[in-house]
């Protein structure tokens, strides 16, 4: 109970004052030590001062630092004339370089455009030549088609003629066979008559010659027809 009364009678620490902080900070500065929150707390503790809340200590320290700061001399912000001239020259150089780059790019673009136009002209000329070649080939195909049709017509006519010739030859062969039979019968019947037999023999010889002649014509027609027949 006595201890509690002693505690109640003990003086409570007063709130941290700016002057205490300023004195501690100045002492640190005079000793060549860094003036910061940690050093201030240690210095105040050595002087048996209560540092108090960190926020209050920081506010007093900031105020002391502001008071210690010397007013800065006004700064001459006007650039030197030489710098202005150099900047102007530099800006002009940049503009010249940019303009040169643009002129070079424009020249290259114009060159590429001229090349593309030339290629386009060559392509159009090549297309015209190709069209002309196609037209010529189409005309040639048309002529060949007509010639082929004519050749087919000629071959068909030749086949028809050959068929007619074959029929005619077959008819002549039948006539010759009938004539030969008649002559043979006549020769057998008139064997005693030499003049009549001789005349019949001569007539028979003529008929055989005619048959051989027709056979030769038939062979020639067949050979000619084979030349028109497709392979």
C-alpha positions as CSV (number, residue, x, y, z in Angstrom):
1,X,0.0,0.0,0.0
2,X,2.9,2.3,0.8
3,X,4.5,1.5,-2.6
4,X,1.3,2.4,-4.4
5,X,1.2,5.7,-2.5
6,X,4.8,6.4,-3.5
7,X,4.0,5.8,-7.1
8,X,1.1,8.1,-6.9
9,X,3.3,10.8,-5.4
10,X,6.1,10.4,-8.1
11,X,6.1,13.2,-10.6
12,X,4.8,12.3,-14.1
13,X,7.1,13.2,-17.0
14,X,6.2,16.3,-18.8
15,X,5.3,16.2,-22.5
16,X,8.3,16.5,-24.8
17,X,9.0,20.1,-25.7
18,X,10.6,21.5,-28.8
19,X,13.3,23.2,-26.9
20,X,14.5,19.9,-25.4
21,X,14.6,18.3,-28.8
22,X,16.4,21.3,-30.3
23,X,18.9,21.3,-27.5
24,X,19.6,17.6,-27.9
25,X,19.8,18.0,-31.7
26,X,22.2,20.9,-31.4
27,X,24.4,19.0,-29.0
28,X,24.6,16.1,-31.5
29,X,25.4,18.5,-34.3
30,X,28.1,20.2,-32.3
31,X,29.7,16.8,-31.5
32,X,29.7,16.0,-35.2
33,X,27.3,13.2,-34.8
34,X,24.3,12.4,-37.1
35,X,21.1,14.0,-36.0
36,X,18.3,11.4,-36.5
37,X,15.5,9.9,-34.5
38,X,17.6,7.1,-32.9
39,X,20.4,9.5,-31.9
40,X,17.9,11.9,-30.4
41,X,16.2,9.2,-28.3
42,X,19.5,8.1,-26.9
43,X,20.5,11.8,-26.2
44,X,17.2,12.5,-24.5
45,X,17.5,9.4,-22.5
46,X,20.9,10.4,-21.3
47,X,19.5,13.7,-20.2
48,X,16.7,11.8,-18.4
49,X,14.2,13.2,-20.8
50,X,11.1,11.3,-22.1
51,X,11.3,11.0,-25.9
52,X,7.6,10.7,-26.1
53,X,5.7,9.4,-29.2
54,X,7.9,9.0,-32.3
55,X,5.5,11.3,-34.3
56,X,6.0,14.2,-31.9
57,X,9.8,13.7,-31.8
58,X,9.8,13.6,-35.6
59,X,7.8,16.9,-35.8
60,X,10.2,18.7,-33.5
61,X,13.2,17.3,-35.4
62,X,11.7,18.5,-38.7
63,X,11.1,21.9,-37.2
64,X,14.7,22.1,-35.9
65,X,16.1,21.1,-39.3
66,X,14.0,23.7,-41.1
67,X,15.3,26.4,-38.7
68,X,18.9,25.3,-39.3
69,X,18.6,25.4,-43.1
70,X,20.1,28.5,-44.6
71,X,18.0,30.3,-47.2
72,X,19.2,29.4,-50.7
73,X,20.4,32.0,-53.0
74,X,18.2,32.6,-56.0
75,X,19.3,30.6,-59.0
76,X,19.9,32.2,-62.3
77,X,17.8,30.0,-64.6
78,X,18.5,32.0,-67.7
79,X,20.6,29.8,-70.1
80,X,23.8,31.2,-71.4
81,X,23.8,32.7,-74.9
82,X,26.3,30.1,-76.1
83,X,24.0,27.3,-74.9
84,X,21.0,28.9,-76.7
85,X,23.1,29.2,-79.9
86,X,24.3,25.5,-79.6
87,X,20.7,24.4,-79.0
88,X,19.5,26.3,-82.1
89,X,22.3,24.8,-84.2
90,X,21.5,21.3,-82.8
91,X,17.8,21.8,-83.6
92,X,18.6,22.9,-87.1
93,X,20.9,20.0,-87.6
94,X,18.1,17.6,-86.4
95,X,15.6,19.2,-88.8
96,X,18.1,19.0,-91.7
97,X,18.8,15.3,-90.9
98,X,15.1,14.6,-90.7
99,X,14.4,16.4,-94.0
100,X,17.3,14.5,-95.6
101,X,15.9,11.2,-94.3
102,X,12.5,12.1,-95.7
103,X,13.9,13.1,-99.0
104,X,15.9,9.8,-99.2
105,X,12.8,7.8,-98.3
106,X,10.8,9.7,-100.9
107,X,13.4,9.0,-103.5
108,X,13.5,5.3,-102.7
109,X,9.7,5.2,-102.8
110,X,9.6,6.9,-106.2
111,X,12.3,4.5,-107.4
112,X,10.3,1.5,-106.2
113,X,7.2,2.9,-107.8
114,X,8.9,3.3,-111.1
115,X,10.3,-0.3,-110.9
116,X,6.8,-1.6,-110.1
117,X,5.3,0.4,-113.0
118,X,8.0,-1.1,-115.3
119,X,7.2,-4.6,-114.1
120,X,3.5,-3.9,-114.6
121,X,4.1,-2.8,-118.2
122,X,6.2,-5.9,-118.8
123,X,3.5,-8.1,-117.3
124,X,0.9,-6.5,-119.5
125,X,3.1,-7.0,-122.6
126,X,3.7,-10.6,-121.7
127,X,-0.1,-11.1,-121.2
128,X,-0.8,-9.6,-124.6
129,X,1.8,-12.0,-126.2
130,X,0.3,-14.9,-124.3
131,X,-3.2,-14.0,-125.5
132,X,-1.9,-13.7,-129.1
133,X,-0.2,-17.1,-128.8
134,X,-3.4,-18.6,-127.4
135,X,-5.4,-17.1,-130.3
136,X,-3.0,-18.5,-132.8
137,X,-3.1,-21.9,-131.2
138,X,-6.9,-21.8,-131.2
139,X,-7.0,-20.9,-134.9
140,X,-4.5,-23.8,-135.6
141,X,-6.7,-26.2,-133.6
142,X,-9.7,-25.1,-135.6
143,X,-7.8,-25.6,-138.9
144,X,-6.6,-29.0,-137.7
145,X,-10.2,-29.9,-136.7
146,X,-11.5,-29.0,-140.1
147,X,-8.6,-31.0,-141.8
148,X,-9.3,-34.0,-139.6
149,X,-13.0,-33.8,-140.4
150,X,-12.2,-33.7,-144.1
151,X,-9.8,-36.6,-143.8
152,X,-12.5,-38.6,-142.0
153,X,-14.9,-37.7,-144.8
154,X,-12.3,-38.8,-147.4
155,X,-11.7,-42.0,-145.5
156,X,-15.4,-42.7,-145.3
157,X,-15.9,-42.0,-149.0
158,X,-12.9,-44.4,-149.7
159,X,-14.6,-47.1,-147.5
160,X,-17.8,-46.7,-149.4
161,X,-16.0,-46.8,-152.8
162,X,-14.1,-49.9,-151.7
163,X,-17.3,-51.5,-150.7
164,X,-18.8,-50.7,-154.1
165,X,-15.7,-52.0,-155.8
166,X,-15.8,-55.2,-153.9
167,X,-19.5,-55.7,-154.8
168,X,-18.6,-55.0,-158.5
169,X,-15.7,-57.4,-158.4
170,X,-17.8,-60.0,-156.7
171,X,-20.4,-59.6,-159.5
172,X,-17.7,-59.8,-162.2
173,X,-16.4,-63.0,-160.5
174,X,-19.8,-64.5,-160.7
175,X,-20.2,-63.5,-164.3
176,X,-16.8,-65.0,-165.1
177,X,-17.7,-68.2,-163.3
178,X,-20.9,-68.4,-165.2
179,X,-19.2,-67.6,-168.5
180,X,-16.5,-70.2,-167.8
181,X,-19.2,-72.8,-167.2
182,X,-20.9,-71.8,-170.4
183,X,-17.7,-72.0,-172.4
184,X,-16.8,-75.3,-170.9
185,X,-20.2,-76.7,-171.8
186,X,-19.9,-75.2,-175.3
187,X,-16.4,-76.6,-175.7
188,X,-17.6,-80.0,-174.6
189,X,-20.5,-79.8,-177.0
190,X,-18.6,-78.5,-180.0
191,X,-15.4,-80.4,-179.5
192,X,-15.5,-81.5,-183.1
193,X,-15.6,-78.0,-184.4
194,X,-12.0,-76.7,-184.2
195,X,-12.9,-73.2,-185.3
196,X,-15.6,-72.8,-182.8
197,X,-13.4,-74.3,-180.1
198,X,-10.6,-72.0,-180.9
199,X,-12.9,-69.0,-180.8
200,X,-14.3,-70.2,-177.4
201,X,-10.7,-70.6,-176.1
202,X,-9.8,-67.2,-177.3
203,X,-12.8,-65.7,-175.6
204,X,-12.0,-67.6,-172.4
205,X,-8.5,-66.2,-172.5
206,X,-9.8,-62.7,-172.8
207,X,-12.2,-63.2,-169.9
208,X,-9.4,-64.5,-167.7
209,X,-7.3,-61.5,-168.5
210,X,-10.1,-59.1,-167.6
211,X,-10.5,-60.9,-164.3
212,X,-6.8,-60.6,-163.5
213,X,-7.0,-56.9,-164.4
214,X,-9.9,-56.4,-162.1
215,X,-8.1,-58.3,-159.3
216,X,-5.1,-56.0,-159.7
217,X,-7.4,-53.0,-159.5
218,X,-8.9,-54.4,-156.3
219,X,-5.5,-54.9,-154.7
220,X,-4.6,-51.3,-155.5
221,X,-7.8,-50.0,-154.0
222,X,-7.2,-52.1,-150.9
223,X,-3.7,-50.7,-150.5
224,X,-5.0,-47.1,-151.0
225,X,-7.7,-47.7,-148.5
226,X,-5.3,-49.0,-145.9
227,X,-3.4,-45.7,-146.1
228,X,-6.6,-43.9,-145.0
229,X,-7.5,-46.4,-142.3
230,X,-6.6,-45.2,-138.7
231,X,-3.7,-47.0,-137.0
